Structure formats: structure tokens, C-alpha cells
Amino acid sequence: AEAEDDTAEDDTADEDNNSTGFGAKARSLVKGKFVIEEEDLEGPLHELEMALLSSDVEMGVAEEILDNIREELVGETRTFTTSTGEVVEDALRDAIYDVISVGQFDFDERIAIEDKPVTIVFTGVNGVGKTTSIAKLSRYFEERGYSTVMANGDTYRAGANEQIQEHADALDTKLIAHEQGGDPAAVLYDAVEYAEANDIDVVLGDTAGRLHTDEGLMDQLEKIDRVVGPDMTLFVDEAVAGQDAVNRAREFNNAAAIDGAILTKADADSNGGAAISVAHVTGKPILFLGVGQGYDDLERFDPDEMVDRLLADE
């Protein structure tokens, strides 16, 4: 009883110092557990922070992940046979998974239950692979029994009609396009009208490679959202974009809320930092990864596989 009283006094004193006392540790060890203190995590968390940053995770995102781990673990009891490093790694796995699996939904099921035509608009800056991703998704849908029509809302760029027309011809898919300089919203509206008149299942609408700093082009994107009312807006960026991806994703999502993202050039990126950053700042899921230039080089995003890749021992 005296020992218990002494322990209680130790605990009270230590609680006043906002620290876990020796008595609590002793009792935990008797029960086969120990209590993790913040200083126990300093080394492991520093290493994890460096690993996240070297994987091109945006700094603010990395800090929030680490703060969540710290909040989860400090003061928690764990079996004393488990090293602190193992405990932190398990917590990191959970924290990263929670970020990159945010909002995940069954893409195929959602397409199946939506009223037809399903209208999907693609956004993103110049050169990240939007048009190629549209062509890949056209093949993806055709393989699942859906008919598609493409629409070129990228009316500002010279050669844009010709570029997407090449894909449409290769895939034997109809393209709706206007003259250069036309209204992008009008093009996409006409594509939806065409799809309704011809029993087409899916409309795939390209947009100009909008710079996230160009307010005029962002206004145009908002107009498309109002006029067409797409069923889904997908943001496209490169997996190798790293920390730049977080700012672009935030701006595009603010202009016209996205429903998910496609990351291209994923075959050239072993880090996964863009996936973590984009999912975190938008709160919307990564849906597909582009893994090559062929029309079949499109993979459904698997959060478990991405976490395994991020935490794999090199």
C-alpha cells in the first residue's frame, strides 16, 4: 500500500510537470508495457521527416503527418517487446495511409450507377499529360463496354485540336471541337448534347493547360463548371512534380472542386510525394496512375501499394 501511495505521489508530481513519471513507467512494465515520451520520438521522427522531404512531400504536409504521429503516440502504452522505431513506423504507415486513401471510392461502380451520359472534365497545367490521360480513359471505358466522345475545351492552344484528333482517330472515337479561340464551355456543352442525342455513355472533356496563377483562365474553368455541370472533375499532374503539385492542386480545387486526381509519369517516380501532397491538400482521392505512353498504361491507384513503396527498405 505504501508503495502504491509513493507511486501515486510520483505520478502526481510528474503530471504537474506535464511528463510521464517513473511510477507510471514502472507500473506499465509490470503489466508488460511501457509509455512513450516525446523525447523517445525525437530521433525517429527526425529521420521520418527527412525521408518524407526527400520523397518530395511538401513541407507543410510532412509536418502535419508527423504532428499526427506525435499526438497519437506520446503517452500511449506499447508492449515493451516492441521497439520505439517499430511503433513509430506502424504509426507512420497508418498516418500516410489515412492521407493518401482519403475519399477513395469505387470508380467503376460510380460510373455504372450515374445517369448517362457521364461528363468528366480534366484540368491541370500545360504539359502534364491531360490529353493523353483522356485517351487512356477512353480506352479504359471502351474495354468495359462504355462508348465515349471526346471534347476539346483547350481552345486557346495552337495545335490542340490536331493533337486530340490524333488520339480520337487512333481509338476510333468521336471528337467535338470548335475553332481556335472559341468558348471552351460551349464546346463541352455541345459534346454533352451530342452524347445525349447519340446514346453515348461518357463525355471526356479536355481544358486549356491553365496556369494556376492565371485568374482569367481560372474564371473560365469556373464557367465550365457552371455551364456544363460535370459529373466528375479530375485534376491531372505529374507524379514527378513533387512539391509544386501541392500548390497547383490547391488552386485548381479552389477554382472548381475536383473529385479526384490522375498522376502521370508514375513509372518514373519511386517517391510518391506528389500523391501524398495532392491527396492531403484537396482531401480528394488519387484515382489513377499513368505508367507509360501507351493507351493501356493506366493503373488504378492502390493506397496500400503506395504505402508499401514509400516505406520499403532500399
Secondary structure, DSSP 4 states (H G I P E B T S, - for coil): -HHHHHHHHHHHHHHHTTS--HHHHHHHHHTTEEE--HHHHHHHHHHHHHHHHHTT--HHHHHHHHHHHHHHHTT-EEETTS-HHHHHHHHHHHHHHHHHTTT---HHHHHHHSPSSEEEEEE--TTSSHHHHHHHHHHHHHHTT--EEEEEE--SSTTHHHHHHHHHHHHT-EEE---TT--HHHHHHHHHHHHHHTT-SEEEEEE----TT-HHHHHHHHHHHHHH--SEEEEEEEGGGTTHHHHHHHHHHHHS--SEEEEE-GGG-SS-HHHHHHHHHH---EEEEE-SSSTT-EEE--HHHHHHHHH---
